[in-house]
Amino acid sequence: MPDFATSFAPDAAAVAQAWLASLRAERRMAPKTIEAYARDLAQFAQFMAEHLGEAPGAEALASLEAADFRAFLASRRRADASSRTLARQLSSLRSFYRFAEKTHRFRNPALSAIRSPKLPHAVPKPLTPEKAASLVRSDPFSAAEAPRWEEARDQAVLTLLYACGLRISEALSLTPAAAEAATLVITGKGNKTRRVPLLPAARQAIAAYRAACPFTLKADEPMFRGARGGPLNPRLIQLQVVRLRGALGLPETATPHALRHSFASHLLANGADLRVIQELLGHASLSTTQVYTEVNRAQLLAQYRKAHPGG
């Protein structure tokens, strides 16, 4: 744990130690979390000691301006701290200052003017081809636990997510008429329409479900049905994946949307062009596809060399 006596004046160091003690005793934070908070405050104290020319005490911490806090965050950014790290450090400082105000040590309203850095859009991690296949093809439940037609339905939905890269809402909106075509016409976000090949594995899974389904499936109505015959609720597929994760020993990152992400990542790993993947996913921007597939520099360079006339 950092020694604040070397970077804070004695009165500020005492507040820092009392704050950490409160995190342990009152908020019952995990030791690792407390260590991270202490490290964040120590880096702030060290920066301010250099920034102000002396170890800051309670009075100096109370008189800091928004520009001082921004200077600290800028220094961390120059040290290659990520946006997530900066957001956590700002959260640590706010917690420290809230404690100081609550315990009548000092307060500083300038910190409230600092906005947290914008975090990158998070996407689920792709599964390995083996784990994706085990999730799609699994049949871990007996007929006594779930009707066979429901198992066939769930398998068909999961197959569409992985084999065709569909969003769960797109898969559940498919009609029998649409599923009979060689190429699916999908209307995604922003009413953007795209065409996706219906691979044999997906076609077979759909056929197995339709043969087992006890309800009449009209050509222009949603194909996937719930236990009472109404349109299938996506939450049921999400819960089924949770059960399958436990049965198959898969990580928590194994979600319905992770299958779409795996579809894109596995295509890229096998040499598919980014523009093709963009079209299959229905992304308006190629940059979205690059983030979505977690493109590494080697893959980007390979795509560049393939596409550039001088490559």
N, C-alpha and C positions, 0 to 999 in steps of 0.2 A: 504494500500500500504506500502511495507517495507520502513524503514528509513535507507538509505544507509550511513548516517553519522556515524552510529555505527560500520560499518564493512569496509567501504572504507575510505581512506584518503580524505580530502576535495576536492582535484582536481578530483579524480576518482568519488567521489559522485556526483559532479556537472555534469560530463559526463553522468553518469547513469540517472540523472533526465532529462537532455536534450534529451537523447535517448528515454525515455518513452514519453516525450512531443511530439517528432517527430512521434512516433507510433500513437499517438492520432490525431495530426493535419495533418500530411502529408500522412500517410498510412491508416488512418481512420480505425484502428483495433477496434474490439469490446472490450468493457470494460473487459469482462472476459478473453479475450486473452491477453490483456495488463497486467492484474493481474497475469496470469500464467507466462508471460515473466519476470515480476518484481520479482516474487517469485523465479524463476530459477536463476536470477542474484544474488539475495540476498543469496541464498544457496551457490553459487559459491564464493561470497565475504566472507561469514562467514568461509567457508572451507579454503580459501587462507589466511585469517587472522591467523588462527591456523597453517596452513602449513608453512607460512613464519615467524610467530612469531610476526607479527604486521599488522595493517590495510594497505592493499596495496594501493599505489597511482598510478598515471598514469605511472610513470617510472617503477614500479614493474610489472604492468600489461603488459607493452611493452616488458619486459625482460623474461617473463615466457617461459619455454621450453615445448616441447610436453609432456615430462614426468610429468610436473605439471598438465597439463590438464587431462592426463590419470589418475593421482592420484585422481583428483576430481571425475571423472566418476566412478572410482573403489570404492570410498567412498559411492557414491550414490547407486551403485550396492549392496554393503554390507548392505545398509539400505533398501534393497528389492525393489528398483526402477525397474520398468519393462523396457524392451528394448525400448518400445514406449516413455516412460517418458525420458529415457536417450537421445533418438534421438531428442525430443523436446527441452531438456535443451541444447544440443549441438547447435541446431538451434538458440536458444535464445542468446547464447554466440557469435555465428558468426554474428548475427544481431548487437549485441552490439559493437563488434570489427569493423565491417564494418562502423558503424556510427562514431566511434572514428577516423578511418582512413579518412573517407570522410570529416569530420569536422576539420581535421589536429590537433587532440589532441594527438593520439599515434597510432601505428600500431604494429601488431605482426604476422609475417608469420608462426609461429610455429603451430597456430591453424589449418591451412589448411592441416597439416599432420595428423590430427585426423580423422579417419573414423567413420562414423555413425554406431551404432550397427545394426547388421542384424535383421530385423524385422521378426516375425513369419508369415508364409503364412496365409493370411486371407481367411476365408471361410464364406459364407453367413449364417445368423442365420436361424435355422429351423423354420417353421411355426407350429402353433399348429395343431393337427389333424383337428379341426373344420375349421380353416382358410384355410388349404391346400385343404380340401374338397370343401369349398365354391369357391375357385379359379378354381378348376378343373371342378366343376359341374355347374358353373354360366352360365347364358344365359341372360345377362342384356340388349342386344341390339335387336331391332326389325328387322324384315326382310327388312324394308325400309332403314335401315342403312347399313346392310351388307347381302350379299346373304346367305341363310341358309346353303349352302354347305360349305362356308367358316367358319361359326360358328361351324359346325360339324367337320371340319378339325382342327380348333384351339383346340377344346375340346379334340379331339383324341390325338393331340400332347401333351397337358398338362397332360392328363391322363397317357400317356406313361412315362413322366418324373417322376410323383409321384408314379404310381403303379409299375413301373419297375426300377426306379432309373436310367434312361438313361440321358446322356448328351444330350443337344439339337441337337448337330451335329449327334449323334448316332440315335436319333429319326427320323431326317429328311433324313437320308441315308437309312432307311428301305425300302425294296421293297415289293410289294404285295405277292410275293412268300415267303419271309421270315416271313411275318406277319401271314401266314396261318399255320405255325408250332405251336405245343403246347409249344415249348420253343424257345425263340429268341436266335439266335447266333449273338452276338454283337462283332464287332471289334473296340476296343477303342484305347486309346493312346498307342503309341509304337507298334501298330499292335497286341496288346494283345487281344486274343479271349476269350470270356466268354459266358456262357449260363444263360439266365434269364427267369424264368417262365412268360408266358403271362397270366396274371390274367383275369378272366371273364370281369371285368369292362373295361379293356383296349381292350379286344377282341370286346366287344359290341360297344365301341366308334369308333374303326376302321371300323367295319361293317357299322355303321351309316354314317360315312364319305364316304366310298366307294360307298354306295348306292346313296348318294346325289351328288357325284362329277360329273361334266358334261364332264370330259375328260376321254379318254381311258387310263387306267392304265396298262401298260405292266408289265408282271411278274417280269422282271429283271431291271426295272427302278425305280427311287425314287417314292415312293407312294404319298407323300404330294406335292401338286402343288400350284403355285401362281395363281393370277387372270387370267393370260394369258396362263396358261398351263405349264409353265416351273417349274423347281424345286423350292420349297418354300424357300425363303430367311429367315434365322433365325431372322433377324432384325424385320420382321413382327410379329413374335411370341413375341418378346421382347416388341414391342410397344403395342401389344394387352394386355399383362400383365399389362403394365403401365395404360392402360385405365380401365382394370378390377380393379386394385388397387383403383382407384378413385371411381368407381361405388360401390365397396363393402366395402370401408373404411378400406382397408388393409394397413399395414405399408410399407415403402419403401423397406424393406428387402424382400418383396414378389417379387421374380424374378423367371424366369424359372429355374435357377440353384438351387435356394432355395428349389424347389420341390424335386430335387434329394437329397439334404441334408436332407430334411424332411423325405423322404423315409428311409434313413439310421437311422436317429435319432428315428423315431417311431418304427422301427424294434427293435432297441436296447432297447428302453423303455419297449417293450413288451416281452423281454427275449430272443431275437435272439442272437446267438453266434457271437462274433466279427469276427471269421474266416469266417462264412457264409456271413456276411455283406461284408467283404473284397472281397470275390469271386463275390458277386452280383454287387459290385461297380466296380470291375476290378482293384483294387489297387494292386500294386506290393508289397507294404510293409504294415504290420499291423499297424505300427506307423502312417501311413498316414490316415488309417481308424479311429484310435483313435482321431486324431486331427479333422478329418472331422465330426465326430459325437459328438465332444465336450464331450468325455467320462469323467464322474466325478469319484472321487476316490471310492465312494460307489459302482458304477457299475463295476469298475475294480476289486474291492475286491470280489464282488459277482461272477464275471467270474472266478477269480482265485480259489475261494473255490469250484466252480462247476467242474473245470478242474483238480485241484490238487488231487492226491490220498489221501493225508492226510487232505484234506479240510473237 
